Amino acid sequence: MVALSGGHLSEENISVMLTAYQQKLPLTDKEIWVLPEVLGFCLLEEIIVIADEILSIIDVKSKAEEFLRNKLENNKGTTDISALLCEIEEKLKLNYSFHAHVIYLLKNISIDEASLQRYLEYHFASLERQVKISDLILEEGRLEAFLESKIRTLIVSLRDINEVDEEKFFQEYSCLEQILSQDPEGVYSKMDLEARGMYRGVIVKLSLRYRLLEEKIAKDCLELAIQGREDLHCSHHVGAYLLGKGYPV
């Protein structure tokens, strides 16, 4: 869900994705209960990934500052950038963030455009196309804007997930809850949370014991309740077939 939505999780798109998924493969009661928490963990993982990328860019910029400081320490007050036309770490050679920050720092000390372009031509000589200052700055701006937007979206989604009413969420998306709520006697929907949980718990145990889908067991109970039996008390109540005398049926 996090990947499909690009990290933008809202009640609306969670509903669309979860409903579509459950049409193919219904989730179990336990899976529905823990889903909001699992989504929260997934969002946290994505936030960590983006945060690592941001920290990596900060580290690269720090190396750019160190590179400039070391190379120009003996050329203070001059506009000669020859010392910068040298080999650098392999992973920094074509790193746009590194070179964009170098260009930014050089501009701050009034290095002319021709020298800046000369710097770029030297370090990007291995590319078939020419890299212009405007291209470099634009690409760096796009990357930073993307990361800023991405982490903001993830944080907002995490906040929204943490505010989800888990009981309401469960009632809305639990297949068992939706099926049992169709109880012909109308008793199930009036029961408290603990009592309804007891009914669902029986279904879960039966599902594990006989390796049947929880949804099928619930539908069978509902079908039996709809049909009813003259020899069974409250035969039109789904509970009669889960905890009552209709259980053997």
N, C-alpha and C positions, 0 to 999 in steps of 0.2 A: 504493500500500500504506500509506504514511504517513497519507494522508487517510482512507482507509477504516477504519483501525484507531484513528484518533484519536491517532496518535503512539505507541500502545502496541504495539510490535513484539516479538513473541516467536517462538521456533522454531515453536510450534504454529500461530499465526495466519499466519505467513509460509508455512508448509507448506500450509495450507488455501487461501490466496489464490493461491499459485504453482501448485499442482496444478490448481485450477479454471481458471486462466488458460491453462495449457499444454494443457488439454483442447480449448480453442478455437484457440489459436495457440502452438505450441511455440516456445520461445526458442532462439536459436542458441547454439552453444558459447561464443562470445565474450560474448554477453549474460549467460549464466549466470555466467561467470567474474567479470564486473565488477559483478554485481547487488549483492552485499554492500557494495561500496564506494559504489555509486550510492545505495543506501538510506542509508548513512552521511551522504552529502552532503545528501540530502533532509531528514534529521533535523536536520542543522546549519542548513539554511535555515529550518526551522520554529523552531529555538531562537533564531535571530537575530530572527525576526518577533516572538516572544513577549518576547524581551529588549527589543526596541524599544518594545513596549507598556508594559512595566514602567518603562523609562526615561522614557517619556512621562508616566506617572502621577507619577513622582518629580518631574519638571519642573513638572507641574501643581500639586503640593503645595508646591513651592518658590514658585510664583507666588501661591499662597494665603497663604503666610507673608508674602511681600512686600506683598501687598494689605492684609493686616491691619496690618502694621507702618506702612505709609504712611498709612493712614486713621485709625489710633488713636494716632499718635505725640503728638498734642496733647490726647488725652483719657485719659491714663494715670490710673488710680485711679478712673475713673468706669465706670458700667455702661450708658452711652448708646451705642447702636449706630447712631445716625442717619447717621453718616459712611459706614457700610457700605451704606446704601441708595442706591446710585448705579449708573451705567452701568459695565459692565466689558467686557473684550474679547469680541467676538462668539463666538469659539470656546469661551469659558469660561462663557457665560451659563447654559447648561443642563448643564454638566459636573458630574456627580455627585461625582467625585473632588475637584474643586475645592471645592465647597460643603461636602462632608462634612468636609474638612480644616479649612475655616474654622470650622465648627460645633465640631469637636474642639478647636481652639485657643481658641475663645470659652468653651467649657466649662471649660477649664483656668484661665481668669481669672475664673471664677465668674459668668458672665453667666447670668441666669435663663432658664427654659424659654420664658416668654412672649416674651422678646426674640429668642430663637433662632428661634421659630416665625414671628415677625414678619419676620425676615430672610429666611426661606425663602419666605414668602408674597409678598414683594416680588420676589425674583429668579425665582420660578417662576410669576409671575402670568399668563404667556402660556399655561400649561397649563390644560386644562379641569378637571383634578382637583387636589385639595390634596395637596401633598407634605409628609409629616410627617417629623419628625426620625428616628423609628425606621425609616421607609421608606428614607431616605437612607443611614443607617448600615448597614442590612441589605443594600442593593444594593451599596454599596461593599465590604462584607465578602465578598459573593458573588463580585464581580469579582476581588478580591485572592486569594481562595481558589482560584478557577478558574485564574488565571495561575500561582500557585504550584504547583498540582497538575499543570498542563500542562507546565511547564518541567521539573519533577521527572520526569515520565513520559518526556519526550523525552530527557533526559540518561541515564536508566536504559536506555532502548532503544538509545541510541547506544553506551553501554558494552557492552551485550549484542551488538550488531552487530560491534563491534570485536573481540570475543572469538570470533567465528564461525570455525570451522576451514574455510577456503575450499576445501581439497581434498575434505573430506568433504561439504561443501555441494554442490560441483560433481558429485561422484559420485552424490549422491542425486537431484539435479534435472535433470541433463543427459540429454536424450532420447537422444543418441548413445551415451552411456555405458550407459544402460539397455538399449538395443537390442543393441549390440555385446557386452554381457556375456552375452547369450543364445547366444553362439558355440557351435555344436554340439560342437566339439572341446574346449571348456572352456579354451582357451589364452588368450583375451583377458583374462579376469579374473585370470590368474596373471602377466600381464606387468607390468613396472614402469611408473611414471607417464610416463616419457619415451617409451617404446615405444607406449603407448596413445595418447599425444598425437600421435605420428606418424600413426597410423591415422586419428584424428579430423581431423588437418590435411589429409589427402588428401581426405576427405569435404567439408571446408570449401572447398577449392580447386575441387573438382568442382561444388559448389553454386553458386559464383560464376561459374565458366566457362560452365555450361550453364543457369544460372538455375533450378535445381531445389531443392526443399526438402531440407535436410540430413537430415531425418527419413526422407524417401522413399529417398534414396540408401542410408542405413544399413539400412533395411528390405529393400531390394532385395538388398544384400550378404548379409544374414542369410538371405533366402529362397534365394539361390543356394547358400549354404553348407549349408543344410538338405537341399537336393536333391542336391548333390555332383555330381562328374563323374569317370568312370573314367579319363579321359585327363589328369587334373590332379592333381598332387601336393598333399596336404593340402587336398583340395577341400571338406572339411567345416569348414574354418577360415575365418572372415570375412576374415582378412588376405590370403588367396589372391586375393581379388577387389579388393583395394586396392593391394597392393604386389607381389603374386606374379604368376605367369604367367596367372592368371585375370583380371587387370585389364582386358584388351580385351573380355572378356565383358560 
